[in-house]
Amino acid sequence: MRILRPMITTLVLLLAVTSPRLAEHSIWTLGQTEQLDGLFDQLAIAEDEASARELANEIWTMWTQPPNEAIAERMSEIIQNSGLAGPFSRMPVIESLIMDYPDYPEGWNLRATARFFGGDNAGALSDIEEVLKREPRHFGALAGRAVILQAQGKGAEALAAMREALAIHPFLPERQLFPETATSSP
C-alpha cells in the first residue's frame, strides 16, 4: 500500500499536468465537427461547380479560421502577411504554428504549400501526409499530392490521388490536369 499510494499520486499529478496541454490542442468542438461532416457530405454529391465551390469555401473558412483564438490569430497573420512571396515568406511562423499545435491540419497544409512553392516536393509530400493523418478529407492536400506526383512523372499514383480527391470534391479545378477523370467526375 505504501508503494501504491505514491504511484497513484504521481499518476494523478501527471494527468493534471498533461490534461490542459491536450485540451489546448483540441481544434474542433463536437458541433463544428458535425458541421464539417455535413459540409463534406453535401460537397461529395454537389450537382454543379457553383454549389461545390460554395461548400468548399465554407470548409476552407472553417479550416483557416478555427475556434481556437490563438491559432486563428496566427493563421490570419500568416495569410495576411504572406504577400507576393506566398506562404514561403512566413515559414518561421508556420513552423512555430505546427510546433505549438501539431494536431491542426491546416498548419501542415500551409507548410506543404510553402515547400511546394519553394521547390521542396519531398518536404511538401511529407507534410501532405501529416495533413491527411489529421484530416483525411482534405481535398486541397489530396489535389496537391496529385499535382506533385504528376510533375514527378508518377502518372498512376497521381491519377489515384486525384480520383481520391474528386470523391470528396467532384469539381476541383485541378481535375482539368487529369483528362482521364472526365468520365468519373461530373
Beta strands, then each sheet from edge to edge (+ up, - down):
end
